[in-house]
Amino acid sequence: MQYAEALRPYFGALLIFGGLVMVFVGAKLVEVIFSAVVGFTVAVLLFFVFYNVLLPPGTPGYALIICGVLSLVVAGFSAYFSRRFAQKYAVPLIAGWGGIVLALIVAEIGGITNATATVVMALALGVAGFFAGNCMNRLVKCSVTAFVGAGIAMKGVSFYVLDFAAYNGDNVSVEAVQDDKTLWILIGSLLVLFITGTIVQLRFTRDENKDDGDYTAMEDEARVCGCF
């Protein structure tokens, strides 16, 4: 716990930086972010299996290093091959993730304490977000990355302005959480950042498919003229 308290400002700064990157340029980095998350997850899970299941107690340090390197290599291959998968499914999956995050925020603000109701709402909004990501690719890509990034950034800010010890007790009431003005300021800031990031990303990605369309039109025109 002592180390966690000491590292909190650094984690907060990292979350703020990563969140702001997603807010303003997340749409351009969707496939990279997706691949990075896949690679990171594979590396952590594989090393966890090595360390806690396969390796006996007292394993020498060089064996741990070899396992760590092997985990990184497998993670690299996973990230590389997931890039193709990301080209088709990254936006719907991120949209589904955004729906789940939205459900959790609504449950916290609305004081929903029933775990089943929260899970059902998260699944419903997650599925809705997934299908919306298929239908409105560019809009969803910009808005969801801005929303998730704003949530991550505000989580980082909360490391500096919220007293987490006050929320870890069993006697914390819903009314106490709802009356916390700092929490409401964070939520308001999240919404402002989300809207701003969505507008900025929509503006900078409006010509995203124009080059491909212009190239196709020029190619068709050349064929009509008999150039090809």
C-alpha positions as CSV (number, residue, x, y, z in Angstrom):
1,M,0.0,0.0,0.0
2,Q,2.9,2.3,0.8
3,Y,4.4,1.8,-2.6
4,A,1.0,2.3,-4.3
5,E,0.6,5.7,-2.6
6,A,4.2,6.7,-3.7
7,L,3.5,5.7,-7.3
8,R,0.1,7.2,-7.6
9,P,1.3,10.6,-9.0
10,Y,3.3,8.8,-11.7
11,F,0.4,6.5,-12.7
12,G,-1.9,9.6,-12.7
13,A,0.5,11.5,-15.1
14,L,0.7,8.4,-17.4
15,L,-3.1,8.1,-17.5
16,I,-3.6,11.8,-18.2
17,F,-1.1,11.7,-21.1
18,G,-2.4,8.5,-22.6
19,G,-6.0,9.7,-22.2
20,L,-5.3,13.0,-23.9
21,V,-3.6,11.2,-26.8
22,M,-6.8,9.1,-27.3
23,V,-9.1,12.1,-27.0
24,F,-7.5,14.1,-29.8
25,V,-5.8,11.5,-32.1
26,G,-7.3,8.2,-31.0
27,A,-9.2,7.7,-34.3
28,K,-5.9,7.7,-36.2
29,L,-4.4,5.2,-33.7
30,V,-7.2,2.7,-33.3
31,E,-5.5,-0.2,-34.9
32,V,-2.2,0.6,-33.2
33,I,-3.9,0.9,-29.8
34,F,-5.8,-2.3,-30.4
35,S,-2.7,-4.3,-31.3
36,A,-0.8,-2.8,-28.4
37,V,-3.5,-3.9,-25.9
38,V,-3.5,-7.4,-27.4
39,G,0.3,-7.7,-27.2
40,F,0.4,-6.3,-23.6
41,T,-2.4,-8.7,-22.5
42,V,-0.7,-11.7,-24.1
43,A,2.7,-10.8,-22.5
44,V,1.2,-10.4,-19.0
45,L,-0.9,-13.6,-19.2
46,L,1.9,-15.7,-20.6
47,F,4.4,-14.5,-18.0
48,F,1.8,-15.1,-15.3
49,V,1.4,-18.7,-16.4
50,F,5.2,-19.2,-16.5
51,Y,5.8,-17.6,-13.1
52,N,2.8,-19.1,-11.2
53,V,2.1,-22.4,-12.9
54,L,5.1,-23.8,-14.8
55,L,8.1,-22.6,-12.9
56,P,8.8,-24.2,-9.5
57,P,9.7,-22.1,-6.4
58,G,13.3,-21.1,-6.3
59,T,13.7,-20.8,-10.1
60,P,17.0,-19.0,-10.9
61,G,16.9,-15.5,-12.2
62,Y,18.1,-16.3,-15.7
63,A,15.1,-18.7,-16.2
64,L,12.8,-15.8,-15.4
65,I,14.6,-13.6,-17.9
66,I,14.2,-16.2,-20.6
67,C,10.5,-16.6,-19.8
68,G,10.1,-12.8,-19.9
69,V,11.8,-12.6,-23.3
70,L,9.7,-15.4,-24.6
71,S,6.6,-13.7,-23.4
72,L,7.6,-10.5,-25.2
73,V,8.3,-12.4,-28.5
74,V,5.0,-14.1,-28.4
75,A,3.3,-10.8,-27.5
76,G,5.0,-9.2,-30.5
77,F,3.7,-11.8,-32.9
78,S,0.2,-11.5,-31.4
79,A,0.3,-7.7,-31.8
80,Y,1.4,-8.1,-35.4
81,F,-1.2,-10.6,-36.5
82,S,-4.0,-8.9,-34.5
83,R,-3.4,-5.8,-36.8
84,R,-5.3,-7.5,-39.6
85,F,-8.1,-8.4,-37.3
86,A,-8.1,-4.8,-36.0
87,Q,-8.7,-3.4,-39.5
88,K,-12.1,-5.0,-39.5
89,Y,-13.2,-5.3,-35.9
90,A,-11.2,-2.7,-33.9
91,V,-13.8,0.1,-34.2
92,P,-16.8,-2.1,-33.2
93,L,-14.9,-3.6,-30.3
94,I,-13.8,-0.2,-29.0
95,A,-17.4,1.1,-29.5
96,G,-18.6,-1.9,-27.4
97,W,-16.0,-1.0,-24.8
98,G,-17.2,2.5,-24.8
99,G,-20.8,1.3,-24.2
100,I,-19.6,-0.7,-21.2
101,V,-17.7,2.3,-19.7
102,L,-20.8,4.5,-20.2
103,A,-23.0,1.9,-18.4
104,L,-20.6,1.8,-15.4
105,I,-20.5,5.6,-15.2
106,V,-24.4,5.8,-15.3
107,A,-24.6,3.1,-12.6
108,E,-22.2,5.0,-10.4
109,I,-24.0,8.3,-10.9
110,G,-27.5,6.8,-10.6
111,G,-26.6,4.9,-7.4
112,I,-27.4,1.5,-8.9
113,T,-26.0,-1.0,-6.4
114,N,-27.5,-4.2,-7.9
115,A,-24.7,-6.0,-9.6
116,T,-27.0,-7.9,-11.9
117,A,-28.7,-4.7,-13.2
118,T,-25.3,-3.2,-13.8
119,V,-24.0,-6.2,-15.7
120,V,-27.2,-6.4,-17.8
121,M,-26.9,-2.6,-18.6
122,A,-23.2,-2.9,-19.4
123,L,-23.9,-5.9,-21.8
124,A,-26.8,-4.1,-23.5
125,L,-24.9,-0.9,-24.1
126,G,-21.8,-2.9,-25.1
127,V,-23.7,-4.9,-27.7
128,A,-25.4,-1.6,-28.9
129,G,-22.0,0.0,-29.2
130,F,-20.6,-2.9,-31.2
131,F,-23.3,-2.8,-33.8
132,A,-23.2,1.0,-34.0
133,G,-19.5,0.7,-34.7
134,N,-20.3,-1.4,-37.8
135,C,-22.9,1.1,-39.1
136,M,-21.2,4.5,-38.3
137,N,-17.5,3.7,-38.5
138,R,-16.0,7.2,-38.7
139,L,-18.3,8.9,-36.2
140,V,-18.1,6.0,-33.7
141,K,-14.3,5.8,-34.1
142,C,-13.9,9.5,-33.2
143,S,-16.5,9.7,-30.5
144,V,-15.7,6.5,-28.7
145,T,-11.9,7.1,-28.6
146,A,-12.6,10.6,-27.4
147,F,-15.0,9.3,-24.7
148,V,-12.7,6.5,-23.5
149,G,-9.7,8.8,-23.6
150,A,-11.5,11.4,-21.6
151,G,-12.4,8.8,-19.0
152,I,-8.8,7.6,-18.8
153,A,-7.6,11.2,-18.5
154,M,-10.1,12.1,-15.7
155,K,-9.1,8.9,-13.9
156,G,-5.5,10.2,-13.9
157,V,-6.7,13.6,-12.6
158,S,-8.6,11.8,-9.8
159,F,-5.3,10.4,-8.5
160,Y,-4.4,14.0,-7.6
161,V,-7.8,15.4,-6.4
162,L,-9.8,12.5,-4.9
163,D,-9.3,10.9,-1.5
164,F,-9.6,7.2,-2.5
165,A,-9.4,6.2,1.2
166,A,-12.8,7.8,1.7
167,Y,-14.4,5.5,-0.9
168,N,-12.8,2.3,0.3
169,G,-14.8,1.9,3.4
170,D,-17.9,-0.4,3.7
171,N,-20.0,2.4,5.2
172,V,-19.8,4.7,2.1
173,S,-23.3,5.6,1.0
174,V,-24.6,6.5,-2.4
175,E,-25.6,9.9,-1.2
176,A,-22.1,10.7,0.0
177,V,-20.7,9.9,-3.4
178,Q,-23.4,11.9,-5.2
179,D,-22.8,14.9,-2.9
180,D,-19.0,15.0,-3.7
181,K,-18.6,18.2,-5.7
182,T,-15.1,17.2,-6.9
183,L,-16.5,14.0,-8.4
184,W,-19.2,16.0,-10.3
185,I,-16.5,18.4,-11.6
186,L,-14.5,15.5,-12.9
187,I,-17.6,14.1,-14.6
188,G,-18.4,17.5,-16.1
189,S,-14.8,17.9,-17.3
190,L,-15.0,14.4,-18.8
191,L,-18.0,15.5,-20.9
192,V,-16.4,18.7,-22.0
193,L,-13.2,16.8,-23.0
194,F,-15.3,14.1,-24.8
195,I,-17.2,16.7,-26.9
196,T,-14.1,18.7,-27.7
197,G,-12.1,15.6,-28.7
198,T,-15.0,14.3,-30.9
199,I,-15.3,17.6,-32.8
200,V,-11.5,17.9,-33.2
201,Q,-11.2,14.3,-34.5
202,L,-14.1,14.6,-36.8
203,R,-12.6,17.8,-38.3
204,F,-9.2,16.2,-38.8
205,T,-10.5,12.9,-40.3
206,R,-13.1,14.4,-42.6
207,D,-10.8,13.8,-45.6
208,E,-9.8,10.3,-44.5
209,N,-11.4,8.5,-47.4
210,K,-11.2,11.3,-50.0
211,D,-7.8,10.3,-51.3
212,D,-8.9,6.8,-52.0
213,G,-12.1,8.0,-53.7
214,D,-10.1,10.5,-55.9
215,Y,-7.6,7.8,-56.9
216,T,-10.5,5.4,-57.9
217,A,-12.2,8.1,-59.9
218,M,-9.0,9.0,-61.7
219,E,-8.3,5.3,-62.5
220,D,-11.8,4.8,-63.9
221,E,-11.5,8.0,-66.0
222,A,-8.1,6.8,-67.4
223,R,-9.7,3.4,-68.4
224,V,-12.5,5.2,-70.2
225,C,-9.9,7.3,-72.1
226,G,-8.1,4.1,-73.1
227,C,-4.9,5.0,-71.2
228,F,-4.9,1.6,-69.4
